[in-house]
Amino acid sequence: MTKGLLLALALLCAVALPTRGEEAGVPPETLTVERVIALARTRAPEVRLAQNRVLEARGRLAGARALHTENPTLEAVAATSSRVDRRTQWVLAVPFELGLQRSYRVGTARAELRRDEYLAVEARRLTLGRVLAAYYLLVHAERRLELARERRTVAARLLQVATERHRSGDVARLDVRVAETELARAGSEVSSQEHNVARSRLDLALQLGLPSPNRVVVRGDLADHSAFADTAADGGARPDVQAASQELAAARSQLGLARSAYLPQLAFRLDYGHENGQSVTRPGVGVTVPLFNAGQGERGAARARVDRARIELERQQTTSQAEREGTSAAYAASLEAVRELEERGLPPAIETASLADESYRAGKIDLAVFLVVRRDVLDAQREFANRQLDAALAGIEHAVASGRLR
């Protein structure tokens, strides 16, 4: 048995070997596109962090609903135990506010809570886009691996045919050496594509927060756009635009609160003590005069926040509209590229590959011509897989830009 045949048998046996996860009996994490979407909405780290920020905002709103930012104070002083010289004194101070300060605080906290809720939806929107892109990249990598393995199988069969024909004297030793080279190159491509699959699995596992990328197994088709291809659906206002709108509302409420710093801070006071052995009660009012600090810094910062929020809202609205239109055109063009290659490019390429295989076996063409034809067919199949990936990614991008993925 020649060295070439030994190499072919070794490579073919490697295909049937079990993976490390299968040997250990660890069940794989089978991911369909529906499963990927469900995991992204519940387990993706960015989504969980955004949901936690909503809880923080609810806590700030609960604090803003308090009657005042300061609690009542009670002071007590006792001097002697003599009834005549008794100096016991109690001072109770209860602060209260003038104007709409509490209303402004609550309005700011409520708008910030709504902003964070929309930002949580925004986190899901962007995460779904990234996760679906990682999913289709893995499906594409596995498709390229299938094509590489097909090339290796054809190369092994080609080496066997070339060896048999060389023994019978039909071809020179050169054909055997060329076939051996083709088999080695095919085996190298398989290893390279396995590397790409491993990297794509790692990326998808990280996006979903899965602990083991080696257990990730995807089931899907590059041509399946059912999860995002409803181009007629309108997602309405995007969550990033709604979040920017709520940020503007929060900034305006904060500006109203800062302007109320002109008003004095009041506190109801009740003094209770003893004078000459008699109990004395003195009600009164404490006033904090805003002489040195009248909230000028807070007002300046609040005005800047309002201006920034207004600019950000305008930017988000413009970006949203532009992305909807641009991604729609790109998706349509990518679908047309797939259709053109699928209907007019692949069928003759596959037929050519079959004819070339039969012709070489029959001795009608030499090995060099066969390899050229075969490589052209493989290039067409790879290009078709690439065009399918481009269309899937363009469809995901359009669905994300339209706000349908949330």
C-alpha positions as CSV (number, residue, x, y, z in Angstrom):
1,M,0.0,0.0,0.0
2,T,1.4,3.4,-1.0
3,K,2.1,6.3,1.3
4,G,-0.8,8.2,-0.4
5,L,-3.3,5.5,0.3
6,L,-2.2,5.4,4.0
7,L,-2.7,9.1,4.3
8,A,-6.1,8.9,2.7
9,L,-7.3,6.2,5.1
10,A,-6.0,8.1,8.1
11,L,-7.8,11.2,7.2
12,L,-11.1,9.4,6.5
13,C,-10.9,7.6,9.8
14,A,-10.4,10.9,11.7
15,V,-13.8,11.9,10.5
16,A,-15.5,9.1,12.4
17,L,-13.6,9.6,15.7
18,P,-15.8,10.9,18.6
19,T,-15.3,14.3,20.1
20,R,-14.0,14.8,23.6
21,G,-17.5,15.8,24.8
22,E,-19.0,12.7,23.3
23,E,-16.4,10.5,25.0
24,A,-17.1,12.0,28.4
25,G,-20.8,11.5,27.9
26,V,-21.6,15.2,28.3
27,P,-24.8,16.1,26.5
28,P,-24.4,18.9,23.9
29,E,-26.2,22.3,24.1
30,T,-28.3,22.1,20.9
31,L,-29.1,25.6,19.7
32,T,-31.8,26.4,17.1
33,V,-32.5,30.0,16.2
34,E,-35.5,30.1,18.5
35,R,-33.4,28.7,21.4
36,V,-30.7,31.3,20.8
37,I,-33.3,34.1,20.9
38,A,-34.8,32.7,24.1
39,L,-31.4,32.4,25.8
40,A,-30.3,35.9,24.7
41,R,-33.4,37.4,26.3
42,T,-32.8,35.7,29.6
43,R,-29.1,34.8,30.0
44,A,-27.1,37.3,28.1
45,P,-24.9,39.2,30.5
46,E,-25.7,42.6,28.9
47,V,-29.4,42.0,29.3
48,R,-29.1,40.9,32.9
49,L,-27.0,44.0,33.8
50,A,-29.5,46.3,32.1
51,Q,-32.4,44.7,34.1
52,N,-30.4,45.2,37.3
53,R,-30.0,48.9,36.5
54,V,-33.9,49.1,36.3
55,L,-34.0,47.8,39.9
56,E,-31.6,50.5,41.0
57,A,-33.7,53.1,39.3
58,R,-36.8,51.8,41.2
59,G,-34.9,52.2,44.4
60,R,-34.1,55.8,43.6
61,L,-37.7,56.5,42.8
62,A,-38.8,55.1,46.2
63,G,-36.3,57.4,47.9
64,A,-37.5,60.4,45.9
65,R,-41.1,59.8,47.0
66,A,-40.2,60.6,50.6
67,L,-41.7,63.7,52.1
68,H,-38.3,65.4,52.5
69,T,-34.7,64.6,51.8
70,E,-33.9,65.4,55.5
71,N,-35.4,63.7,58.6
72,P,-36.7,65.5,61.7
73,T,-34.1,66.1,64.4
74,L,-34.6,65.9,68.1
75,E,-32.1,67.4,70.5
76,A,-32.1,67.0,74.3
77,V,-29.9,68.6,77.0
78,A,-30.1,67.9,80.7
79,A,-28.0,69.9,83.3
80,T,-28.9,69.1,86.9
81,S,-31.4,67.1,88.8
82,S,-32.4,70.0,91.1
83,R,-36.0,71.0,90.7
84,V,-35.1,74.7,91.0
85,D,-32.1,74.7,88.8
86,R,-33.4,72.3,86.3
87,R,-32.0,72.9,82.8
88,T,-33.6,70.2,80.7
89,Q,-34.3,71.3,77.1
90,W,-35.8,69.5,74.2
91,V,-35.7,70.9,70.6
92,L,-37.7,69.3,67.8
93,A,-37.0,70.5,64.2
94,V,-39.2,69.2,61.4
95,P,-38.1,70.4,57.9
96,F,-40.6,71.1,55.1
97,E,-40.4,72.4,51.6
98,L,-42.0,75.2,49.7
99,G,-43.1,74.9,46.1
100,L,-42.8,71.8,43.9
101,Q,-39.4,70.5,45.0
102,R,-40.7,67.0,45.9
103,S,-42.7,66.9,42.7
104,Y,-39.5,67.7,40.7
105,R,-37.5,65.0,42.5
106,V,-40.2,62.4,41.9
107,G,-40.5,63.5,38.2
108,T,-36.8,63.2,37.7
109,A,-36.6,59.7,39.3
110,R,-39.7,58.5,37.4
111,A,-38.3,59.7,34.1
112,E,-34.9,58.1,34.8
113,L,-36.7,54.8,35.7
114,R,-38.5,54.9,32.4
115,R,-35.3,55.7,30.6
116,D,-33.6,52.7,32.2
117,E,-36.5,50.5,31.3
118,Y,-36.2,51.5,27.7
119,L,-32.4,51.0,27.9
120,A,-33.1,47.5,29.1
121,V,-35.2,46.9,26.0
122,E,-32.4,48.5,24.0
123,A,-29.9,46.1,25.5
124,R,-32.1,43.2,24.4
125,R,-32.3,44.7,20.9
126,L,-28.6,45.0,20.4
127,T,-27.8,41.7,22.2
128,L,-30.3,39.8,20.0
129,G,-28.6,41.3,16.9
130,R,-25.1,40.3,18.1
131,V,-26.2,36.8,19.2
132,L,-28.1,36.1,16.0
133,A,-25.0,37.2,14.0
134,A,-22.8,34.9,16.1
135,Y,-25.3,32.1,15.5
136,Y,-25.3,32.5,11.7
137,L,-21.5,32.9,11.7
138,L,-21.3,29.5,13.4
139,V,-23.7,28.0,11.0
140,H,-21.7,29.4,8.1
141,A,-18.4,28.1,9.6
142,E,-19.9,24.6,9.9
143,R,-21.1,24.8,6.3
144,R,-17.6,25.7,5.2
145,L,-16.3,22.8,7.2
146,E,-18.7,20.5,5.4
147,L,-17.4,21.7,2.1
148,A,-13.8,21.2,3.2
149,R,-14.6,17.7,4.3
150,E,-16.3,17.0,0.9
151,R,-13.2,18.3,-0.8
152,R,-11.1,15.9,1.4
153,T,-13.4,13.0,0.5
154,V,-13.1,13.7,-3.2
155,A,-9.3,14.1,-2.9
156,A,-9.0,10.7,-1.2
157,R,-11.1,9.1,-3.9
158,L,-9.1,10.9,-6.6
159,L,-5.9,9.6,-5.1
160,Q,-7.2,6.1,-5.1
161,V,-8.3,6.4,-8.8
162,A,-4.9,7.9,-9.8
163,T,-3.0,5.2,-8.0
164,E,-5.1,2.4,-9.7
165,R,-4.6,4.1,-13.1
166,H,-0.9,4.5,-12.5
167,R,-0.6,0.7,-11.7
168,S,-2.4,-0.1,-14.9
169,G,-0.1,2.2,-16.9
170,D,-2.8,4.7,-17.9
171,V,-1.2,7.8,-16.2
172,A,2.2,8.8,-15.1
173,R,3.6,8.9,-11.6
174,L,3.0,12.7,-11.7
175,D,-0.8,12.2,-11.4
176,V,-0.3,10.3,-8.1
177,R,1.9,13.0,-6.7
178,V,-0.5,15.8,-7.7
179,A,-3.4,13.8,-6.1
180,E,-1.3,13.4,-2.9
181,T,-0.8,17.1,-2.8
182,E,-4.4,17.8,-3.3
183,L,-5.3,15.4,-0.4
184,A,-2.8,17.1,1.9
185,R,-4.2,20.6,1.0
186,A,-7.8,19.4,1.6
187,G,-6.8,18.0,5.0
188,S,-5.2,21.3,5.9
189,E,-8.4,23.2,4.9
190,V,-10.4,20.9,7.1
191,S,-8.2,21.7,10.1
192,S,-8.4,25.4,9.3
193,Q,-12.2,25.3,9.1
194,E,-12.3,23.4,12.4
195,H,-10.4,26.3,13.9
196,N,-13.0,28.7,12.6
197,V,-15.8,26.6,14.0
198,A,-14.1,26.5,17.4
199,R,-13.7,30.3,17.4
200,S,-17.3,30.8,16.3
201,R,-18.5,28.5,19.0
202,L,-16.5,30.4,21.6
203,D,-18.0,33.7,20.4
204,L,-21.6,32.4,20.6
205,A,-21.0,30.9,24.0
206,L,-19.6,34.2,25.4
207,Q,-22.5,36.2,23.9
208,L,-25.0,33.8,25.6
209,G,-23.1,33.4,28.9
210,L,-22.7,29.7,28.4
211,P,-19.8,28.0,30.3
212,S,-18.6,25.5,27.7
213,P,-18.2,26.4,24.0
214,N,-17.3,22.8,23.3
215,R,-20.8,21.7,24.1
216,V,-22.4,24.1,21.7
217,V,-24.1,22.5,18.7
218,V,-26.2,24.5,16.3
219,R,-29.0,23.3,14.1
220,G,-30.1,25.7,11.4
221,D,-29.9,26.8,7.8
222,L,-28.3,29.9,6.4
223,A,-31.4,30.4,4.2
224,D,-33.8,30.4,7.2
225,H,-34.7,34.1,7.9
226,S,-37.9,33.4,9.7
227,A,-36.7,34.8,13.0
228,F,-36.2,38.3,11.5
229,A,-37.3,38.6,7.9
230,D,-40.8,40.1,8.5
231,T,-40.0,43.2,6.6
232,A,-43.6,44.4,6.6
233,A,-43.8,44.6,10.4
234,D,-43.1,48.0,12.0
235,G,-41.3,47.9,15.3
236,G,-42.5,51.5,16.1
237,A,-40.2,53.9,17.9
238,R,-36.9,52.3,18.8
239,P,-36.1,51.9,22.4
240,D,-33.0,54.1,22.1
241,V,-35.1,56.9,20.9
242,Q,-37.6,56.4,23.7
243,A,-34.8,56.3,26.2
244,A,-33.4,59.6,24.9
245,S,-36.8,61.1,25.2
246,Q,-37.1,60.1,28.8
247,E,-33.6,61.4,29.5
248,L,-34.7,64.8,28.2
249,A,-37.8,64.7,30.5
250,A,-35.5,63.8,33.5
251,A,-33.2,66.6,32.7
252,R,-36.1,69.1,32.6
253,S,-37.3,67.9,35.9
254,Q,-33.9,68.3,37.4
255,L,-33.6,71.8,36.0
256,G,-36.9,72.7,37.8
257,L,-35.6,71.3,41.0
258,A,-32.4,73.3,40.6
259,R,-34.3,76.5,40.1
260,S,-36.2,75.9,43.3
261,A,-33.0,76.4,45.2
262,Y,-33.8,80.1,45.2
263,L,-36.5,79.3,47.8
264,P,-35.5,79.3,51.5
265,Q,-35.5,76.0,53.4
266,L,-38.0,76.0,56.3
267,A,-38.2,73.9,59.4
268,F,-40.9,73.9,62.1
269,R,-39.3,74.1,65.6
270,L,-40.7,73.1,68.9
271,D,-38.5,74.0,72.0
272,Y,-39.4,72.5,75.3
273,G,-37.5,73.4,78.5
274,H,-37.6,74.8,82.1
275,E,-37.1,78.3,83.4
276,N,-37.2,78.9,87.2
277,G,-38.6,75.4,87.7
278,Q,-41.5,76.0,85.2
279,S,-42.0,74.1,82.0
280,V,-41.8,76.4,78.9
281,T,-42.9,75.5,75.3
282,R,-41.7,77.7,72.4
283,P,-43.0,76.9,68.9
284,G,-41.1,78.6,66.0
285,V,-39.8,78.4,62.5
286,G,-36.2,78.0,61.3
287,V,-35.2,79.5,57.9
288,T,-32.2,78.7,55.8
289,V,-31.4,81.8,53.7
290,P,-29.9,80.9,50.3
291,L,-27.3,83.6,50.4
292,F,-24.0,82.0,49.6
293,N,-25.2,78.9,47.7
294,A,-28.4,79.5,45.8
295,G,-28.1,76.5,43.5
296,Q,-26.1,78.2,40.8
297,G,-23.9,75.2,40.2
298,E,-26.9,72.8,40.1
299,R,-28.8,75.1,37.6
300,G,-25.8,75.3,35.3
301,A,-25.3,71.6,35.3
302,A,-29.1,71.0,34.8
303,R,-29.2,73.4,31.8
304,A,-26.2,71.6,30.2
305,R,-28.0,68.2,30.8
306,V,-31.1,69.5,29.1
307,D,-29.1,70.7,26.1
308,R,-27.2,67.5,25.9
309,A,-30.3,65.4,26.2
310,R,-32.0,67.4,23.4
311,I,-29.0,66.9,21.1
312,E,-28.9,63.2,21.9
313,L,-32.6,62.8,21.1
314,E,-32.2,64.5,17.8
315,R,-29.2,62.3,17.0
316,Q,-31.1,59.1,17.9
317,Q,-34.1,60.1,15.8
318,T,-31.9,60.9,12.8
319,T,-29.9,57.7,13.2
320,S,-32.9,55.5,13.6
321,Q,-34.5,56.8,10.3
322,A,-31.3,56.5,8.4
323,E,-30.6,53.0,9.6
324,R,-34.1,51.8,8.8
325,E,-33.8,53.0,5.2
326,G,-30.1,52.0,4.6
327,T,-30.4,48.5,6.0
328,S,-33.6,47.8,4.1
329,A,-31.8,48.5,0.8
330,A,-28.8,46.5,1.8
331,Y,-31.0,43.5,2.7
332,A,-32.8,43.6,-0.6
333,A,-29.6,43.7,-2.5
334,S,-28.1,40.8,-0.5
335,L,-31.2,38.6,-1.2
336,E,-30.9,39.3,-4.9
337,A,-27.2,38.2,-4.8
338,V,-28.2,34.9,-3.2
339,R,-31.1,34.4,-5.7
340,E,-28.8,35.0,-8.7
341,L,-26.2,32.6,-7.6
342,E,-28.7,29.9,-6.5
343,E,-30.7,29.9,-9.7
344,R,-28.0,30.5,-12.3
345,G,-24.7,29.8,-10.7
346,L,-24.9,26.6,-8.6
347,P,-26.8,24.2,-10.9
348,P,-24.4,24.3,-13.8
349,A,-21.4,24.2,-11.4
350,I,-22.7,21.0,-9.7
351,E,-23.5,19.4,-13.0
352,T,-19.9,20.3,-14.2
353,A,-18.4,18.6,-11.1
354,S,-20.3,15.4,-11.8
355,L,-19.3,15.4,-15.5
356,A,-15.7,16.0,-14.7
357,D,-15.6,13.2,-12.2
358,E,-17.0,10.7,-14.7
359,S,-14.6,12.0,-17.4
360,Y,-11.5,11.6,-15.3
361,R,-12.5,8.1,-14.3
362,A,-13.1,7.3,-18.0
363,G,-9.7,8.8,-18.9
364,K,-11.3,11.5,-21.1
365,I,-9.6,14.4,-19.2
366,D,-6.3,14.6,-17.4
367,L,-5.9,15.3,-13.7
368,A,-5.0,18.9,-14.1
369,V,-8.2,19.7,-15.9
370,F,-10.2,17.8,-13.3
371,L,-8.7,19.7,-10.4
372,V,-9.3,23.1,-12.1
373,V,-13.0,22.2,-12.7
374,R,-13.3,20.8,-9.1
375,R,-11.8,23.9,-7.6
376,D,-14.1,26.2,-9.6
377,V,-17.1,24.2,-8.2
378,L,-15.8,24.5,-4.7
379,D,-15.3,28.2,-5.1
380,A,-18.9,28.6,-6.3
381,Q,-20.2,26.6,-3.3
382,R,-18.1,28.7,-0.9
383,E,-19.2,31.9,-2.6
384,F,-22.8,30.8,-2.3
385,A,-22.4,30.1,1.5
386,N,-20.7,33.5,1.8
387,R,-23.6,35.2,0.0
388,Q,-26.1,33.4,2.2
389,L,-24.2,34.6,5.3
390,D,-24.2,38.2,3.9
391,A,-27.9,38.0,3.4
392,A,-28.6,36.7,6.9
393,L,-26.4,39.3,8.6
394,A,-28.0,42.1,6.5
395,G,-31.5,40.8,7.5
396,I,-30.5,40.8,11.2
397,E,-29.1,44.3,10.9
398,H,-32.3,45.5,9.2
399,A,-34.5,43.8,11.9
400,V,-32.4,45.4,14.6
401,A,-32.5,48.8,12.9
402,S,-36.3,48.6,12.5
403,G,-36.7,47.8,16.2
404,R,-38.5,44.5,15.6
405,L,-36.0,42.5,17.6
406,R,-36.4,43.2,21.3
